[in-house]
């Protein structure tokens, strides 16, 4: 498996991954990712010449935020997500960035795929910072943060 910076040539493969992960990405999310990729950096994981995962991110006010992440189902729980995250942590260390944030659905939303998501981030050292209240029918979100040492 190879982890590298992705580019425009990888975007269709990233969208293919999101489409295959319907438990995590709905049509609105896929449309947002399509727009976001034009302005954000992304790491991709490749195996045997095929994209098997991605992690997109941006930096604002000296902190990095993970915007989107996905791993093909057949490669989940095999270290791909952890290697993508490790690449981001290494990059942050090189650039003296000390905080990585991610927002995801909170525990108040009883939806099993996102319990897996929260568990992944917590296993990798992220801690809850805050919850955002639901408004206009949006689900409650939780902000998780990792202090890089």
C-alpha positions as CSV (number, residue, x, y, z in Angstrom):
1,X,0.0,0.0,0.0
2,X,1.2,3.5,-0.9
3,X,0.1,6.7,0.8
4,X,0.7,9.9,-1.3
5,X,-0.8,13.3,-1.9
6,X,-3.7,13.1,-4.3
7,X,-4.4,15.4,-7.2
8,X,-7.1,16.1,-9.7
9,X,-6.4,12.8,-11.5
10,X,-7.5,11.0,-8.3
11,X,-10.8,12.9,-7.8
12,X,-13.0,10.5,-9.8
13,X,-11.6,7.5,-7.8
14,X,-12.3,9.4,-4.5
15,X,-15.9,10.0,-5.6
16,X,-16.2,6.3,-6.6
17,X,-15.2,5.4,-3.0
18,X,-17.7,7.7,-1.5
19,X,-20.5,6.3,-3.7
20,X,-19.6,2.8,-2.6
21,X,-19.9,3.9,1.0
22,X,-23.6,4.8,1.1
23,X,-23.8,4.2,4.8
24,X,-21.5,7.2,5.4
25,X,-22.0,9.4,2.3
26,X,-25.4,10.5,0.9
27,X,-25.9,12.4,-2.3
28,X,-25.5,15.8,-0.6
29,X,-22.2,14.7,0.9
30,X,-20.9,13.4,-2.4
31,X,-21.8,16.8,-4.0
32,X,-20.0,18.7,-1.2
33,X,-16.9,16.5,-1.5
34,X,-16.8,17.1,-5.3
35,X,-16.7,20.9,-4.6
36,X,-14.3,20.7,-1.6
37,X,-11.7,18.6,-3.3
38,X,-11.0,21.5,-5.7
39,X,-9.8,23.6,-2.7
40,X,-8.4,21.1,-0.2
41,X,-5.4,18.8,0.1
42,X,-5.9,15.1,0.1
43,X,-3.9,12.0,0.9
44,X,-4.8,8.8,-1.0
45,X,-4.1,5.2,-0.3
46,X,-3.4,2.9,-3.3
47,X,-3.0,-0.8,-3.5
48,X,-2.2,-2.6,-6.7
49,X,-2.8,0.6,-8.7
50,X,-6.3,1.1,-7.3
51,X,-7.5,3.8,-4.9
52,X,-8.6,2.2,-1.6
53,X,-8.9,5.3,0.7
54,X,-8.6,9.0,1.0
55,X,-8.4,11.7,3.6
56,X,-9.0,15.4,2.7
57,X,-8.0,18.3,4.9
58,X,-7.4,22.0,5.2
59,X,-5.6,24.4,7.5
60,X,-7.3,27.4,9.1
61,X,-5.8,29.6,11.8
62,X,-2.9,27.2,12.4
63,X,-5.0,24.1,13.0
64,X,-5.8,21.3,10.5
65,X,-9.3,20.0,10.0
66,X,-10.1,16.7,8.4
67,X,-13.0,17.3,6.1
68,X,-13.6,13.9,4.5
69,X,-12.2,10.4,4.9
70,X,-13.2,7.1,3.4
71,X,-11.8,3.6,3.0
72,X,-13.2,1.0,0.6
73,X,-15.2,-1.6,2.7
74,X,-13.0,-4.5,1.7
75,X,-10.0,-2.6,3.1
76,X,-11.6,-1.3,6.3
77,X,-10.1,-2.4,9.6
78,X,-6.8,-3.3,7.9
79,X,-4.9,-0.2,8.9
80,X,-5.6,2.0,5.8
81,X,-7.3,4.8,7.7
82,X,-4.6,4.7,10.4
83,X,-1.9,5.1,7.7
84,X,-3.7,7.9,6.1
85,X,-4.1,9.7,9.5
86,X,-0.4,9.0,10.3
87,X,0.6,10.7,7.0
88,X,-1.4,13.7,8.1
89,X,0.1,13.7,11.6
90,X,3.6,13.5,10.1
91,X,2.9,16.4,7.7
92,X,1.6,18.5,10.6
93,X,4.7,17.8,12.7
94,X,6.9,18.9,9.8
95,X,4.9,22.1,9.5
96,X,4.8,22.7,13.3
97,X,1.0,22.3,13.4
98,X,-0.1,21.0,16.8
99,X,-3.9,20.4,16.4
100,X,-5.9,18.2,14.1
101,X,-9.7,18.5,14.3
102,X,-12.6,16.5,12.9
103,X,-16.4,16.9,13.1
104,X,-18.6,13.9,12.9
105,X,-22.1,12.8,14.0
106,X,-22.4,12.8,17.8
107,X,-23.5,9.8,19.9
108,X,-27.0,11.3,20.2
109,X,-27.5,10.2,16.6
110,X,-28.1,6.5,16.9
111,X,-26.5,5.3,13.6
112,X,-24.0,2.4,13.8
113,X,-21.6,3.4,11.0
114,X,-20.8,6.6,12.8
115,X,-20.1,4.8,16.1
116,X,-17.4,3.1,14.1
117,X,-16.1,6.5,12.9
118,X,-16.0,8.0,16.4
119,X,-14.3,4.8,17.7
120,X,-11.6,5.1,15.0
121,X,-10.8,8.7,15.9
122,X,-10.8,8.0,19.7
123,X,-8.6,5.0,19.2
124,X,-6.1,7.3,17.4
125,X,-6.0,9.8,20.3
126,X,-8.8,12.2,19.4
127,X,-10.8,13.7,22.3
128,X,-14.2,15.4,22.4
129,X,-13.9,19.2,22.5
130,X,-17.5,20.2,21.9
131,X,-20.9,19.4,20.5
132,X,-22.9,21.6,18.2
133,X,-26.6,21.9,18.8
134,X,-28.9,20.7,16.1
135,X,-30.8,23.4,14.3
136,X,-33.1,23.3,11.2
137,X,-33.3,19.6,11.5
138,X,-29.5,19.0,11.2
139,X,-28.1,16.2,13.4
140,X,-26.0,17.0,16.4
141,X,-22.3,17.0,15.6
142,X,-19.2,16.4,17.8
143,X,-15.8,18.1,17.4
144,X,-13.0,15.8,18.1
145,X,-9.4,17.0,18.4
146,X,-5.9,15.5,18.5
147,X,-3.0,17.4,20.1
148,X,0.1,16.4,18.3
149,X,3.2,16.0,20.5
